[in-house]
Amino acid sequence: MKSLADCFLYGILDLGYVAARDAVRVARALVADGEGVDMLQIRAKQATPDEILALARLVRPITAAAGVPLILNDHPALVPAADAEGAHIGQDDGPLAAARAATGGASHKWLGRSTHSLAQARAARAEGADYLGFGPLFATPTKPDYPAIGLDDIARAHAEITDRPIFCIGGIKPNNLASVLAAGAQRVVIVSGLLLADDIAATARTMRAQLRPAKGSS
């Protein structure tokens, strides 16, 4: 299984874009036989916990075979039963310590926190998040309640927070990834840029290859 430090391309299997019946097929394409996304999150805002757990149990063998960590959005309590590597929580999901306890308190389970400003990124680091989501950089329907923060603070966030991964997120697509990396990003989350691609696996491989030069600065 990849370590968090070795994860650069973070994909999200978002049921807002993907029909549940297609989720397993899309998960395989995202992982691309170990050559696609480095991490995969299941995001199913309208699903019940039982439905999310059932989906995670279908996806887990796919990610495990490729050495790709599996993350659950919003449901840290499901992490042990899903045998996932961790969970991701937002700004409105309560203290990180409570999420950690919900996973059973296991220190080897990862907890990520969405942040939408430098102040929130600092706070998430201080409370012990294992990694940070930073954005949305561009306007995106995936984060409709948050205004785009742009590229200006990417370099500053990376200069201030050097002891854990920062994944830039929000409207990042194949045609703007280069500008995001030029602004100082080292890791990115891609949602619709992958899920709506004509060839998901090929797009994942191409975007992962673009991120490889950034690894030396991690």
N, C-alpha and C positions, 0 to 999 in steps of 0.2 A: 504493500500500500504506500502511495506517495506521502511524503511528509508535507506539512503545510508550507514549509519553506520552498518546496519544489512545485507548488501550484501557482500558475500564472494566468491560465485561461479558465475562468469559472463560468460554467454554463448553468442555466436554470430551465428545468423541465416545468414550464408554467402552463397549468391547465386552463389559463385564460386564453392561451394561444393554441393549445394542443388538445384535441378530444381525448377523453380518458381511454377510449378504445385504441388510440394510436400511441399511447404513452410509451409502451415498451419498445415499439419500433423506433420512435424518435430517440429514446434513451440510447439504443444501440448506435444510432447514427451520430449522436453527440459524442459518445465515447470513441467511436471510430477505431475500434480494435486497439485502443491505447494510444492512438495518435491524434485524438481530438482534445476535448476539454480535460483539464487536469482535476477539476472538482465538479460535482454535479449536485445541484439543489433541487429538491422537489417543492414546488410552490403551487398550492391548490387552495386558494382563499375560500372557495365556496364548498369545499368538500368537508365531510365530517372526519373526526379523528380516526374512526374505523376505516373509512375509505382511504385516507392517507396512509395508514399503516398497511392496508392491503396492497396499495400501489407500491409502497416502499419495499415490501417483501418480493414483489415481482422485479423491481429495478435492481435491488441489491445484488443478485447474482451477476448481473451485467457489469455493474461498476466494480465489483470485487474481482472479477476475472481480468479486468483491465488495470487493476491497481488504482482506481479512481475513487477518492473519498466521496461518500454520500452524505449530504446535509439536508436536514428537514427545516422548512420555513415555519416559524411560529409555534412549533410543537416540541419543545425540549423533552417533555414527559414521554414522548413516543420513541425517543432515541434508543433506549436499551432494547425495546421489543423489536425495533426495526434493524437492530445491529448497525445503525448508522454511525458515522464518525462524529457527528455533532449536529447543532441546530443554529439557525440564524434568527435573530430577533430585531424588531424595529424600535424606534424611539418611544413608542407608546406601549411597549410590552413589559414594562416593569423593570425592577432591578435585575442586573445580570446575575447577582448572587442567587436570586430566587430561581432563575432559569438553570443555573448550575445545579442547584439542589434538586430540581425536577428531573435532571438526567441521572440522578442517583449520586450526585456529588463526585463523579469520577473525573479526576484531573486530566485524564487522557482524552476525554471528549471535548471537541472544539466548540466554542461559542463565538459567533460573529455578531456584530452590531451594525445596523445601518446608521450612518451619520450624514448630515446635510450641511455641515459647516465645520470650520476649524475648531470652534468651541466644542461642538458635539464630538468631534474626533478625539480631542484631548480628553474629554470626559469618559468616553468609551475606553480609551487606553487606561485611564486611571482606575476604572472599575474592574479591569482585568479581562477585557475582551481579547480573545486569541487572534482575531483579525478584524479589520474594519472595512465596511463598505462605505465609499465616499462618493456622494453625488446627490441627485442626478446631474451629470455634467451638461446634458442637453435635455430639452423637453421630451418627455416620453409618456405614452399611455400606461406604461407599467408603473409609473410613479405619478399619477395625475394630481395628487394633493401637494406635491412639492415643486416649487419653481426651480428651473435650471440654475445651477451655481456657476457654470462656465468652467474655464480651464485655468483661471488665474491663480487659484490656491493649491493646485496640485503639487507644485514644486515645494511650496512652503510646508504643506502637510507631510511630505516625505522627508523634508529636512528636520522637522520637529519630532516626528515619530519614526524612529529607525529600528525599533526592537520588535516590531510585529508587522505582518503584511497588511498593506492597504490595497484594496481592490476598487478601482474607479468603476463607476456604474452610471448608466442612464443615457440611452440613445446612442451608444457606441455601436458602430457598424463597420463593415469592411472599408467603406469609403472615407471614414474619418478616424480610423484607428491610428494611422500614422501621426495625425495632428495631436491626438491624446498622448501618445508616447513621446512626441517632441516636447510636450508641455511638462513632462517629468513623470508620467505614469509608468509603473513597472508591471502592474497586474490589472486585469480588467474583468468585469462581468459582462457577458453578452446575453441578451434575451432574444428579442425579436430579430436581431441581426443574424442569429443562427436559426431560430425556429421557423422563420419565414423564408429562409433561403431555398432556392430550387434544389440544391444538393447540400444537405446539412453536413454530412460527413466531410465532403471536400472543403466546404467553407470553414469548418472547425479546424481541419488540418492546416489550411492556409493561414488562418488567424493565429493559430498556435505558433507557426513558423515565424510570423512577424514579431512575436513576443520573445523569441529566443535571444536576439541581441540584447534585450533589456536584462537578461539574467545576471550578467556580470555586475550590474549595479544594485542587485538585491541585497 
